[in-house]
């Protein structure tokens, strides 16, 4: 595994699929991964993330039991990515405040 893009979410149902697909267009799916870190979003973001992970083999989901904030979500994602053997860990917000093409 080369790179893992950590994508924290909380109530990002509307943005999640467009962001994941935008990232997929930029990544090498044979080597790179997207890790959705969901803080038990009440809008169904976590369930949509699971659906995307079933469809797209380069997507995985880390479910957290409650909203704990952006910083702790990134730390959990970084730990998960490093434990999985990532050579590069990238952070990006799901609300498109970061351009996936960058």
Secondary structure as GFF3:
##gff-version 3
##sequence-region A 1 102
A	DSSP	beta_strand	3	9	.	.	.	ID=ss1
A	DSSP	alpha_helix	13	26	.	.	.	ID=ss2
A	DSSP	beta_strand	33	38	.	.	.	ID=ss3
A	DSSP	alpha_helix	45	55	.	.	.	ID=ss4
A	DSSP	beta_strand	59	63	.	.	.	ID=ss5
A	DSSP	alpha_helix	70	83	.	.	.	ID=ss6
A	DSSP	beta_strand	88	91	.	.	.	ID=ss7
###
